[in-house]
């Protein structure tokens, strides 16, 4: 008969009880001098009863995706800054220490890791650019505040929410159990179940295969949208190096060209985009996006 040995069979000392809440707090690594994450909305939108109309939504997470948002969207349009994320320390009167929207918008993208929310004037196209370090205690507050603030209009199976993030190709494990270290650049997707298999994006890409999975903020947002019956597709850019490169941005642009007409017009190449890509290719560094 087999004998199963547990932790108590191996040592005689009394085992110290671990407080799971305390352990979670340690893992979050949040600066205790800062407040919990919060989105500061523009004054005219700073009311919980005000919902922002959104019929087309692009969310970019991390360095490569945020670079794509900058080169292919932000530099081409005069977008309204309608919100930004902060975990700044509260003032003595209990309010969050706010920066002016002009100050946030004027900060050069090349040197800032700020979470920004944009809207194109006279439209319901929204771009959410999240590029700061996301600790575990920020994941659900971000996703909940986004879902609670927007009124998602005309989002359907042919016009889902798109979330883009990037990972190292060495993080991807093939079905054969080997690390994917041969490809310099590839993209995988995961979609909510209500999106049909004949979607143009899913037809041209391979799905994320087990044991691989999305995690962190992209997983939280995907879960929130799925629970709200809002169609969503997550595109994960796997690349060998963490630095941003023009090939990854061009690949994303080519894929999103297949999206519905409600998103495609906002990500088309322009003269400004080409100038930014040339600048990126000449620098061969990620410093401008860090």
N, C-alpha and C positions, 0 to 999 in steps of 0.2 A: 504494500500500500504506500502511495506517495505521501510524503510529509511536506506540508507547506510551512515555510519559516517566515516569520514577520520581523518587523523592526525590534520588537521586544525580546525576540529570541536571541538576538545578536549582542545586545548590550544590556547591562543591568542598571545603568544610571536612569534616574527619572527624566522623562522626556518633557521638555518645556513646551507648553501650549502656545501656539502661534495665533495671534489675532489676525484674522483674514482682512479686516478693514484696515488695520494698521499696515499690513503687508501691501495691500493695494495702493495705499497712499504713498508708500515708499517707491513702488514701481512707477507711479505717475511722475515722479521727479519734478513736480511743480514747485516753483519758487514760492516759499511760504509768505514772502513779502508781497506777492502779487494776488490780485483778485481772480476768482474763477473766470473763465473765458466768457466774453460777451461781445455781441455785435452792436456797434453804435450806428444807429440809423440816422439818416439826414433828418433835420428838424421837421420838415413837412411830412415825413413818414414815421416819425418817432411816436407812434401810438399803437398799442396792441390791437386796436380795432381796425387799423388801416391795413389792408391787404394789397400787395403789389401784384399787378397783373403780369403773368408770365406765360407766354405761349411757345417759347423756345428757350431752352436752358442748356448752357454748356458750363461744366464744372471742371476746373483743372487743378490737379493736386501735385505738388512737388515741382522740382526744378525744371525738368524737360517740358512737362505739360504747361507750366506757367510761362516758360519761354515761348511755347507755341501760341499761347493766348496773347502774348505781347507782340510777336512778330506778325501774326496773321489776323489779329482782331484789333487790339488796342491801338497800334500805331496807324491803323487805317481809318479809324473813326473817332469822332469827338464824343466819347462816351460820358455819360453822367455817373459820377461816383455817388452811389446812394447808401453805401454802408461800408464799414471796415471793422475788422476784428481787433480786440484788445484784451489784455489781461493786466493792464496797468493797475497800480495800487490805488485804492480809494482815497478820496480826500477826507479831511477831518469831518465834513458834514455828511459823509456816507455816500457821496456820489462818485462815479467813476471819473477818473482824470481823463478828460477828452482832449484830443487834438482837433484843430480846425480841419474841415474837409479840404480847404485850399492847400493846407500844409501837407496833408496826406497825399493829395493828387500831385503835388509839385515835387514830392520826393522822387528822386531818380530810381527807376526800376532796377538799374544796374547794381544798386548798393543796398536795397531794402528787402526785407523778408516780411512783408505786410500782407495780411489777408484783406482783399478788396472785393467789393460787389459793385458791378457796373450795370447800367441799363442804357440801351440806345434810345436817344430822345425820339418821341413820337412813335414808339414801337413797344412791343412787349418782349423783345429779345433781352435776355439777362445773361451776363457772364460772371461767374463766381471764381475768383482766382485765389487759391489758398496755397501759400508758399512758405509759411513759417513752420517752425518745429511743432509737431502735434504730439503732445503727451497724452496718456490714456485718459486723464480727467477732462480733456477738452473734446473728446470724440463725440459723445452724446450731446453735450450742449450745442456744439456747432450744428449737428444734423437736425436737432429739434428746433433750433431757432430759424434755420432755413425753411424747414417744412411748415412751421407755424406762420411765417411771414408772407408767403407767396400764395397767390390764387392761380393755380395751374390751369390755364385755359388752352383748349385745343391740343393738349398733349395726348397723343393716342399711339396705337401700335405702329403707325407709320411715321410718327413724329415723337420719339421718346426723349427723355433726358439723357444727355451724353456726359459721362464722367471719364476723364483721362488721367491716368497716373503712369509713373515709370518705375521700373524695377531693374535690377541687374540680371543679365541673362543667366548668370551662375545660380540665381535663386530658383530657376525653373528646373523641375525634375521631370524627365520624360516618363512615359508609361513603362519603359524598360527599367526604370529605376536609376537612370544615369542623369548626371547634371548636364544641362544644355549649355555646353561651353564651346560649341562649334560655330554657332551663328552670332554674328556681330550685332544683328538687329532683327527683331521680329515682334509681331503684335498678336496678342490673344484677346478674347472677349468673354464676358459673361453677361447674360441677359435675363431679364425677368420672364417668368413663364408665359405671360400674356402676349409677348412678342412672337409672332409666327416665325417658323424656320426659314421662310422664303424672304426674310428681310435682306435688303441688298448688302448691308454691312456684314451680317452673319454668313452670307453666302460666299463672301470673298476671304473671310478669315477663319482660322481654326479656333474652337472654343478652348477655354482654360481646362486642362485635363487634370483629374485627381492624380497625385495627392496635392497638386497646386491649388491655391485658393487666394482670393483677395482678403485683405485684412485691414485693420485700423479704420481710418476715416472713410475710405471707399466702401468698406464692408458695412459700416454704420449707415451711410447714406443710401446704399443699395437696399439695405433692410427696411429703412424708413419709407423709401419710395415704393418698394414692393408691398409693404403693409398698407400703404395708402392707395394701392391699386393704380399707381402711376408708373407707366412703362419706363424702363431704364436699361441702358447698356453701358457697361464699364469696359473701356479699352485700356489694356495694360501694355505699355511699350517696354519691351525687354531689350536692353542694350548692354554691351560688354563693359563699357566704362560709364561712370556716373556723370561725366561731363556732357554738356549739351552739344549736339552736333546738328548741322544743317540737314543731314540725311534723315534723321529721325523726324524733324519738323516737316520735311517735304513728304515723307511717307504718311504722316498723319493727315496732311492736307489732301493727299490723293485719296485716302480712305473716306474722309469726311465729305469729299466731293460727291459721294454716293448717297449722302443723306437727303432728307426731304428738302424742298425748296424753302422751308421756314428757317433752316439753319445754314444751308449752303451759301446764300448770298453774303453772309457775314464773315466767311473764312476764305474768300477767294483771294488769290494772289494779286497784289497791286505793286505799283512802282515802289512804294514805301516798304512793302514786305520784302521785295527783292533786295533793297538796300540793306535792310536789317539782316537778311540771310548772308549777304556778301560780307557784312561786318562780322557776323558770327563765324563764318568760314575762315576769315583772315586772322581772327584771334586764336582759334583752336583752344579755347579755354572756357571753363564754366564760371569764371569769376564774375562776369557781367550778369550772371543770373543767380548769384549766390546771395 
